[in-house]
Structure formats: structure tokens, C-alpha cells
């Protein structure tokens, strides 16, 4: 790697920017209108649908990404060109991951739109077992029969429920009887018309196609002006969900059986600590939840003012995000306990439903509330706002990467890039809204944001901690905020040793404990796993592929000269040309004196 000069950087680049040119380039890119725009956008990006459906189901720090984005004032591609050109493929991998997640993430938002519109019916279509899509397995409430109970047949129970002759009695069913709630059948048999497997993709569910179109239109009008527009929307979308979560928790703890759900949530199963899958899932979840590795944090930080305290912001975002996940667990498991009580199943069986958890358990809970239509609309609108914040960041990452790569050609045409991106992603989302779409979405969720994300962040740690240097990152942070953070040395150790070592350990054990993919009780066939691995490789292969290309095209006659060229940071990064916060403060003090 290049040997740094007295300032810590190598001067191997012939064409260097001046301070004026760097400032003009940053001004052309734009900045947040207010520092709260950035903070709320980061919170909204981190606190998304995963806090509601992924964290309860599954049960590195973001500060470094904010630092490099803010210091260079560049997006996820150009930031690596500035710091460590050899691993610019990390930026491409980030964009591919964001692109892949954006495809299915908006499908989930489309589901929320459909449920919100369906909530305008009275009664709610998933409240009773008297709909055309219900069959003999549908029970509004049921308990296992004991030897002292009179066994009621399934047919008699459904008939009595439909005609309204059963009022207060709760039917009992024989052990082993398949029992499904109205909300479960509404989801599987009506909304999705779920096929038997991923090999039966089926026809497009056109009501979901319309909802997906609406979701992309809303996203476009929120992002086409960049952070100037999305930064204002998040004042509502990032705060509204907390109001609804509090209301739902209050309602949840008044439902029968809620204590069993909460106990299940809080009771540790120590034997699980010996399973590699648990550690791998936990690591993937924290990355997904804090949005590390997708490039969104780098992108949003790149629109910050240079002297913004990104260290403080990273702590606030991480604490709020993790607290929200923990709090959301109480909300959802109080309802899970109620659902288990009503259908006569163990809590573990009700909870083990993956992404569908938010579309089966939550609707059932809302249906039990007074004025259920109102609460259902509010709840699904909350899910929409949760998802929109994250989708803003995914799209902004992709658009910013393209515009920063070709600023002269695309800067003034950003709105066209947004249209093309949203239109393309809409079409690519169609496999997820077919009858077998839920299986496709499960594959994407497991592999686009799974092992490939772990591999990506390992390479990011290598690029930052070893390529660019953890010491340089620490010094850049100090230059921007004007002081050395209180756990400065721990911060450097994490980037260089602890984070990459932990991630490598988790990846190894993830392969050791590798098992078949499942959607509920359905086990995916081997051919679908092969396709899923090919999808995962789309992002992972960007890193070695770009590294080989950079080496082949680097200036120099020998391998050593080429290696130095692609492993030496630029010394005309935006932050290098600006005066440090400490120098700025000293100058201001001199002016006062």
C-alpha cells in the first residue's frame, strides 16, 4: 500500500482538486436542509419493517460509514475510489444489495397498501370465518379438547359460526386437527392465493400489481428532488410509527393470553447459543436493522455539512433503532400470545411464520379492537411509513451512486434516473406478486440480505481498517467533529480486528450449520437454492471482479506500480482540503480577539 506523507496521505495522483473545486462539487450535489433532516432520515432508514416483522421473528457500528461518507462528500461508489480504489467493488456490491432489497421491500409495502384499503370494509374481511375463501379448517376461536369436553366436529363448528348460532361458547377440537384463523386464511387463500411451491409461480395477482404501482409512484414523488424532498417527508414518516406502537402495546396487554406471548419473548433458550444459525441470524439482523453494508448510511452522510457531529448521530441512531426493535417485540408478542390463545396453538407455532407474521397476527389483533376499521387503517399506514423511509434510502443510494459516477451527464437529469429506476424495479417485482410470489420473496430476503451482506461487510472492514487504515478514519472523524471520541481506540480496534474476525467466524459457522430454506413448513427444492446462490453471487462477485479490473487498468509498468496506484488513498478528498474543526474554532477565536 502507498506510504503516506506527513499528512497521512500519498500524493500519487497527477490531477488534484483544489479546495474551491471540491467545495463547488459538494455544493452541486446538495446538502440536507437542516441537520434534523439527516438524523430523522437515518432513524427512518434504520427503523423499518424489519423492526416489526424480522426482529421479533429472528429474535459493527454504523459510525464508520457515516464518517467516510461525510468526510469525502461522495456516494457509495466514489467513496471507495477516494479511500481504497482496489476495493471499489464494495461500492458496487452495496448498490446491488440495495437494488435487490428495493425490489421485494416495496412488495411488502404494496401488501400494506392492500390491507389498508381492505380495512375500509365493515366488518373487516379477515374477522370472521364466513367468507367465500374460508374452508372447514377456519376457526375464530378454538381450544384443544380434554377428556371431559364434548368434541365438536369441524363442520358443525364452522356452520354454527357462519349462522351466528354460537355466541359465547368456544369450540374444542381434537388433538391433531388443523386449525387456521380467519386472518391466516385471508392472507394465504385470498390475498396471495398461495401456490403449493416456488415451482408453481402462477398468475399475477393484479390487485397487488396495482398496489405495487401505487407504492412506486409515491416513492418517486418523495425522492425525485433528492434529499431536499425526502428530508422533509421523514419528519412525519419517522415519528408517526411510535405513536401507533404505543397504542398497540396498550391494547395488546389487555388481550387474553398476552402474558404467554411476552414470556415466550423474554424467556431465553440457552441451548440455542450453541447453534451457529442463531449467531448468524443475529449478526445479519443487526446489519439489516442498522442498515450497515447497504450504502445508504454513506449516501445520506455524504449530504451532511462537513462539520456535522456524525459520531453523536451514529450513537443516537443505533440506540433508537435497537430500542425500537426491543419495544416492537413486546408489541408483537403480546398479540402473538393472544393469537395462540384463540387458535389453541403453542406460542412458538404462531410466532414461527416469518414475513407473514405482520399480515396474520397483527390483523387478527386489530380485528379484536373496538372501531377495528380505524385502527386497522392506522396500523397499516404505520407499516407503510416504516417501509417508505428505508425505501427512500435504498433508492437514494442507487441514484446517488449513478449520478456521482457520471456527474456531468446525470446531475441535471436526476429525476429521469429516478423514473427509470422506479419503473425497472416495479417490473422486477412482478415475480413477487404472483401466486408463488411469497416464496420468491423469501428467497430474496434470505440471500440478497443474508450471506452476501456478511461477505460485503467483511470486505468493507478490510478496505477501511486495513486498506485505508483505521487510524486515518479516526483522524478524519476528529478533524470533522473537533475532538477525539471517548471510545476512540475501541472504535479503531473494531474496524481493524474485532468486526472482521467476528464476521468471518459467523460466516464459517453459517456454512457449517447450513440447512434447507423454509417458508413456514414448506421446504424449498434444491434447484431454487441454486438460483438463490446465483442471486447472492451477483453482489459478492462485484468485489473480486472490480479489483481485477482496477489492477489491469491501473497506471504503471510493473505489478508493484499498479498495486501502489490502486491501494493508495487520494490526498485531495473533500475533507483533506477543508480546514479541521479545531482549526476553524481557533480561527473564529482569533477573529473575536
Residue pairs with C-beta under 8 A, 6 or more apart in sequence:
1 467
1 564
1 567
1 568
2 10
2 12
2 564
2 567
2 568
2 569
3 10
4 10
4 472
4 569
5 11
5 571
7 571
7 576
8 469
8 471
8 472
8 475
9 472
9 569
9 570
9 571
9 576
10 568
10 569
10 571
11 571
12 564
12 565
12 568
13 570
13 571
13 572
16 571
16 572
17 25
17 572
17 577
18 577
19 577
19 578
22 73
22 572
22 573
22 574
22 577
22 578
23 577
23 578
25 73
25 407
25 574
26 73
26 306
26 574
28 407
28 411
29 73
29 302
29 303
29 404
29 411
30 226
30 227
30 228
30 303
31 227
31 303
31 304
31 305
32 38
32 41
32 227
32 231
32 303
32 304
32 305
33 227
33 228
33 231
33 232
34 231
35 304
35 305
35 308
36 235
37 227
37 231
37 232
37 234
37 235
38 231
38 300
38 301
38 303
38 304
38 308
38 313
39 313
39 316
39 317
40 231
40 234
40 235
40 238
40 239
41 227
41 230
41 231
41 234
41 238
41 300
41 389
41 392
41 393
42 62
42 66
42 297
42 300
42 313
42 317
43 234
43 238
43 316
43 317
43 320
43 321
43 389
44 234
44 237
44 238
44 386
44 388
44 389
44 390
44 392
44 393
45 291
45 296
45 297
45 300
45 389
45 390
45 392
45 393
46 62
46 289
46 290
46 291
46 317
46 318
46 320
46 321
47 238
47 241
47 320
47 321
47 324
47 386
47 389
48 291
48 386
48 387
48 389
48 390
49 105
49 108
49 109
49 358
49 383
49 386
49 387
49 390
50 285
50 288
50 289
51 289
51 321
51 324
51 325
51 328
51 386
52 328
52 332
52 358
52 383
52 386
53 354
53 355
53 357
53 358
54 285
54 288
54 289
54 355
55 285
55 289
55 325
55 328
55 329
56 265
56 328
56 329
56 332
56 333
56 336
56 351
56 357
57 351
57 352
57 353
57 354
57 355
57 357
58 281
58 282
58 285
59 265
59 329
60 286
60 287
60 292
60 457
60 461
60 494
60 499
60 503
61 292
61 314
61 318
61 491
61 494
61 499
62 290
62 291
62 292
62 297
62 314
62 317
62 318
63 310
63 311
63 314
63 315
63 318
63 477
63 491
64 464
64 473
64 491
64 495
65 292
65 297
65 298
65 301
66 297
66 298
66 301
66 304
66 310
66 311
66 313
66 314
67 301
67 310
67 311
67 473
67 476
67 477
67 480
68 79
68 83
68 298
68 301
68 464
68 468
68 473
68 476
69 75
69 79
69 297
69 298
69 299
69 300
69 301
69 302
69 304
70 301
70 302
70 304
70 306
70 308
70 310
70 480
70 575
71 306
71 476
71 477
71 479
71 480
71 573
71 574
71 575
72 78
72 79
72 82
72 83
72 302
72 573
72 574
72 575
73 302
73 306
73 574
73 575
74 81
74 82
74 302
74 404
74 574
75 91
75 295
75 298
75 299
75 302
75 397
75 400
75 401
75 403
75 404
76 91
76 94
76 95
76 295
76 298
76 299
76 397
76 400
76 401
77 88
77 91
77 92
77 95
77 401
77 404
77 405
78 91
78 404
78 405
79 91
79 298
79 302
80 87
80 88
80 89
80 90
80 91
80 463
81 88
81 91
81 570
82 569
82 570
82 573
83 463
83 464
83 467
83 468
83 569
83 570
83 573
84 463
84 464
84 467
84 468
84 567
84 569
85 550
85 565
85 566
85 567
86 463
86 467
86 547
86 550
86 551
86 566
86 567
87 459
87 462
87 463
87 467
87 543
87 546
87 547
88 546
88 547
88 550
89 459
89 542
89 543
89 544
89 545
89 546
89 547
90 456
90 459
90 460
90 463
90 542
90 543
91 295
91 401
92 539
92 542
92 543
92 546
93 452
93 456
93 459
93 539
93 540
93 542
93 543
94 293
94 294
94 295
94 298
94 397
94 401
94 456
95 295
95 397
95 398
95 401
96 538
96 539
96 542
97 293
97 294
97 295
97 448
97 449
97 452
97 453
97 456
97 539
98 294
98 295
98 296
98 394
98 397
98 398
99 394
99 398
99 425
100 444
100 448
100 449
100 535
100 538
100 539
101 294
101 394
101 444
101 448
101 449
102 391
102 394
102 395
102 398
102 425
103 425
103 428
103 429
103 432
103 444
104 429
104 432
104 440
104 441
104 444
104 445
104 448
105 387
105 390
105 391
105 394
106 212
106 215
106 216
106 219
106 387
106 391
106 425
106 426
106 429
107 208
107 212
107 429
107 432
107 433
107 437
107 441
108 355
108 387
108 441
109 215
109 383
109 384
109 387
109 388
109 391
110 208
110 211
110 212
110 214
110 215
110 429
110 433
111 191
111 208
111 211
111 359
112 380
112 381
112 383
112 384
112 387
113 211
113 214
113 215
113 380
113 384
114 191
114 207
114 208
114 211
115 191
115 359
115 363
115 376
115 380
116 376
116 377
116 380
116 381
116 384
117 211
118 124
118 125
118 126
119 366
119 373
119 376
119 377
119 380
120 373
120 377
121 373
122 373
123 367
123 372
124 363
124 366
124 367
124 372
124 373
124 376
125 131
125 186
125 190
126 182
126 183
126 185
126 186
126 187
126 363
126 364
126 367
127 182
127 367
127 372
128 140
128 161
128 182
129 138
129 139
129 140
129 158
129 161
129 162
129 182
129 185
130 161
130 162
131 182
131 185
131 186
131 190
133 185
133 186
133 189
133 190
134 158
134 182
134 185
134 189
135 185
135 189
136 154
136 155
136 158
137 154
137 178
137 179
137 180
137 185
138 158
138 180
138 181
138 182
138 185
139 157
139 158
139 161
139 171
139 173
139 179
139 180
139 181
139 343
140 161
140 181
140 182
140 342
141 170
141 171
141 342
141 343
142 157
142 170
142 171
142 172
142 173
142 179
142 342
142 343
142 344
143 170
143 171
143 172
143 173
143 344
144 172
144 173
144 174
144 175
144 344
145 151
145 172
145 173
145 174
145 175
146 172
149 172
150 172
151 172
151 173
151 174
152 171
152 172
152 173
154 173
154 177
157 166
157 171
157 173
160 166
160 171
172 344
173 179
173 344
179 343
179 344
179 345
180 343
181 339
181 342
181 343
181 360
181 364
182 364
182 367
183 359
183 360
183 361
183 363
183 364
183 367
184 360
186 363
187 356
187 359
187 360
187 363
188 194
188 356
191 205
191 208
191 359
192 205
192 435
192 437
192 438
193 202
193 205
193 435
194 435
194 436
194 438
195 201
195 202
195 435
195 436
195 439
197 436
197 439
197 522
197 524
197 525
198 436
198 439
198 440
198 443
198 524
198 525
198 528
199 436
199 525
199 528
200 435
200 436
201 431
201 434
201 435
201 436
201 437
201 440
202 434
202 435
202 436
203 434
203 435
204 430
204 433
204 434
205 433
205 434
205 435
205 437
208 433
208 437
209 430
209 433
212 426
212 429
212 433
213 426
216 422
216 423
216 425
216 426
217 422
218 388
219 388
219 391
219 392
219 395
219 422
220 418
220 419
220 422
221 229
222 229
222 230
222 233
222 388
222 392
223 229
223 230
223 392
223 395
223 396
223 399
223 418
224 414
224 415
224 418
224 419
225 415
226 303
226 396
226 399
226 414
227 300
227 303
227 396
230 392
230 396
233 388
233 392
234 389
234 392
236 385
237 385
237 386
237 388
237 389
238 385
238 389
240 381
240 382
240 385
241 382
241 385
241 386
242 324
244 378
244 379
244 382
245 324
245 327
245 328
245 331
245 382
247 375
247 378
248 331
248 335
248 365
248 379
249 327
249 330
249 331
249 334
251 365
251 369
251 375
252 258
252 330
252 331
252 334
252 335
252 338
252 365
253 334
255 334
255 335
255 337
255 338
255 365
255 368
256 338
256 341
256 342
257 337
257 338
257 339
257 340
257 341
257 342
258 334
258 335
258 337
258 338
259 337
260 337
260 340
260 341
260 347
261 333
261 334
261 335
261 336
261 337
261 338
261 340
261 347
261 351
262 330
262 333
262 334
262 337
263 337
264 333
264 336
264 337
264 347
264 348
264 351
265 329
265 330
265 333
265 336
272 278
275 513
276 506
276 509
276 510
276 512
276 513
277 510
277 513
277 515
279 506
279 509
280 454
280 506
280 507
280 509
280 510
280 513
283 454
283 502
283 503
283 506
284 449
284 450
284 453
284 454
286 292
287 293
287 453
287 454
287 457
288 449
288 453
289 321
289 322
289 325
290 317
290 318
290 321
290 322
291 297
291 390
291 393
292 457
293 453
293 456
293 457
293 460
294 393
294 394
294 397
294 453
295 397
295 401
296 390
296 393
296 394
296 396
296 397
298 397
299 393
299 396
299 397
299 400
299 401
300 393
300 396
301 310
302 400
304 310
306 480
306 574
306 575
306 578
307 480
307 481
307 482
307 581
307 584
308 480
309 480
309 481
310 477
310 480
310 481
311 477
311 481
311 485
312 481
332 357
332 358
332 361
332 362
333 347
333 351
335 361
335 362
335 364
335 365
336 347
336 350
336 351
336 357
336 361
337 347
338 364
338 365
338 368
339 345
339 350
339 360
339 361
339 364
339 365
340 346
340 347
340 349
340 350
342 364
343 350
350 361
351 357
352 520
353 360
353 361
353 520
354 442
354 519
354 520
355 438
355 441
355 442
355 445
356 438
356 520
358 383
362 379
363 376
366 372
366 375
366 376
366 379
367 376
369 375
395 418
395 421
395 422
398 421
399 414
399 417
399 418
399 421
402 410
402 417
403 410
403 411
403 414
403 417
410 417
431 437
431 440
432 438
432 440
432 441
432 444
434 440
438 519
439 519
439 522
439 524
439 528
442 517
442 519
442 524
443 517
443 524
443 528
443 531
443 532
443 535
444 532
444 535
446 517
446 532
447 532
447 533
447 535
447 536
448 535
448 536
448 539
450 536
451 507
451 510
451 536
452 536
452 537
452 538
452 539
452 540
454 503
454 506
454 507
454 510
455 507
455 540
455 543
456 539
456 540
456 543
457 499
457 503
458 500
458 503
458 504
458 507
459 543
461 495
461 496
461 499
461 500
461 503
462 500
464 470
464 473
464 495
465 473
465 492
465 495
465 496
465 497
465 499
465 500
466 496
467 567
468 569
470 491
470 492
470 493
470 495
470 496
471 492
472 569
473 492
473 495
474 484
474 488
474 491
474 492
476 575
477 485
478 484
478 485
478 488
478 580
479 575
479 580
479 581
479 582
480 575
480 580
480 581
481 581
482 580
482 581
482 582
482 584
482 585
485 491
516 523
516 524
516 529
517 523
517 524
517 528
517 529
517 532
518 524
524 532
547 566
550 566
551 559
551 562
551 563
551 566
554 561
554 562
554 563
554 565
554 566
555 561
555 562
555 565
556 562
556 564
556 565
570 576
579 587
